Amino acid sequence: MSVIARRATAALALAAAVTVGVQMTPSGAATCVLPAFGPGRSYQPLIDPTRFGPNVDNPWYPLTPGRVDVYVGEKDGKRALDVVAPSTRTRVIDGVTTRVVEDRLYLDAVLAERTADYYAQDDCGNVWYFGEDTAELNAHGKVTNRGGSFHSGVHGGQPGVFMPANPAIGRQFRQEWSPGQAEDRFTTLSTSAHISVPAGSWTHALRTKEATDLEPGTLDNKVYVRGVGEVVENAVKGPMEKLVLVEVID
């Protein structure tokens, strides 16, 4: 049994007894220079592989190999457990050496989705997303759908800015781009949110909103904490989905 599987099994028992409370308030910050994205603007990032690497230490989204983040909540009307683990593995995507992050989503204690995400950090400290390999599984563990999978540099796929080094309120970024497969974008809403989840309570958290043209009726809020990373994902429009951080295993 893999490390992720062992920790996921232990986390399933934890997930049943968690109560969540979330409160947020707004403020502002400065940013590093990055490709502009917005209505009427083209998006053609110029990637120099020599300026990127797999060691991601951006304080808003650190990806430390060996660490496991455990989230619980609800998705599709089912009890959800999400286990996210930056691995020691790397993979070259579009000429860039990326960090492989393993993600396992369990619904009602059954593995429903497994994903390998590919991230790299530029020498300015911005985290970029270079693609993913994802698979949805049925109750018997058989792959039923690989929709959403893409690699930068393949079939029009491009990398996106996943987390800037210095988030600024109102700034919009494309997180990923593969026409018809992955078209997520996000906007920074606040850098002084107050957040309380089972893993801890913090002030001066980063709150964002995410949307995609592939699902125009959906809108998500996410909250990030410096030195921790993502602590909340919450659907505010569209199908009910909410995940909160309950434990960080180093």
ABEGO torsion letter per residue (X at the ends): XBAAAAAAAAAAAAAAABBBBBBBBBBBBBBBBBBBBEBGBBBBBBBBAAABBABBABAABBBBBGBBBBBBEBBGGBBBBBBBBBBABBBBBGGBBBBBBBBBBBBGGBBABBBBBBBBBBAAGBBBBAEBBBBBBBAAGBBABABGBBBBGBGGBBBBBABBABBBBGBBBBABBBBGABABBBBBABAABBBBBAAEBBBGBBBBBBBBAABAABBBBBBBBBGAEBABBBBABEBBBBBBBABBBX
